[in-house]
Amino acid sequence: MLDSYEVFDAQEEDGQPWLSLFHEALSDFESAHFARASAGFTQVDELRQGDGLSQRYLTHCQRLEHSGVPEGWVPVFDTSK
């Protein structure tokens, strides 16, 4: 398992609404509430005028909403470069 981290200036970002929205959306994703997670990740993407990590989670939410959650699903996805 690998955690995702993003480097940003905490002093500049402290109190920014996108950060709490991202955490809420991530919690919804991890709880398989994909419609709510999609809405949250979309908001973050709009607030940050393009947020790669939110876009990536949004893609996974949409895929899981469309195809359904497979048995034994865990909130982890593979990445490649």
C-alpha positions in Angstrom: 0.0 0.0 0.0 1.2 3.5 -0.8 -0.1 6.7 0.5 -0.4 9.8 -1.8 1.1 13.0 -0.7 1.2 16.4 -2.3 3.8 19.1 -1.5 2.4 22.5 -0.9 3.1 25.6 1.2 1.1 25.0 4.4 1.2 28.7 5.3 -0.3 29.7 2.0 -2.9 26.8 2.0 -3.9 26.9 5.6 -7.6 27.7 5.9 -8.2 27.1 2.2 -11.5 25.4 1.6 -10.1 23.0 -0.9 -8.1 21.1 1.7 -11.1 20.2 3.9 -13.2 19.4 0.8 -10.5 17.1 -0.5 -10.4 15.2 2.9 -14.2 14.9 2.8 -14.1 13.6 -0.7 -11.4 11.1 0.1 -13.4 9.9 3.1 -16.4 9.4 0.8 -14.2 7.5 -1.7 -12.9 5.2 1.0 -16.4 4.6 2.2 -17.6 3.8 -1.4 -19.9 6.8 -1.6 -18.7 7.6 -5.1 -21.4 10.2 -6.1 -20.5 12.3 -3.1 -16.8 11.8 -3.6 -17.1 12.8 -7.3 -18.9 16.0 -6.3 -16.2 16.8 -3.7 -13.3 16.1 -6.1 -14.9 18.2 -8.8 -15.2 21.1 -6.3 -11.5 20.8 -5.4 -10.5 20.6 -9.0 -12.5 23.8 -9.8 -11.2 25.6 -6.7 -7.6 24.8 -7.5 -8.1 25.4 -11.3 -6.9 21.9 -12.1 -5.9 19.5 -9.4 -4.2 16.3 -10.7 -4.9 14.1 -7.7 -8.6 15.1 -7.5 -8.9 14.4 -11.3 -7.4 11.0 -10.8 -9.8 10.1 -7.9 -12.7 11.5 -10.0 -11.8 9.2 -12.8 -11.8 6.2 -10.4 -15.1 7.3 -8.9 -16.8 7.5 -12.3 -15.4 4.1 -13.3 -16.6 2.5 -10.1 -20.1 4.2 -10.3 -20.4 2.9 -13.9 -19.1 -0.6 -13.5 -20.0 -1.2 -9.8 -17.8 -2.1 -6.9 -16.1 -5.5 -7.3 -16.3 -7.9 -4.4 -13.4 -7.4 -2.0 -12.8 -3.9 -3.2 -10.4 -1.8 -1.2 -9.9 2.0 -1.7 -6.5 1.6 -3.4 -5.7 2.0 -7.0 -2.6 1.2 -9.0 -0.6 4.0 -10.6 2.0 3.9 -13.3 4.2 6.5 -14.9 
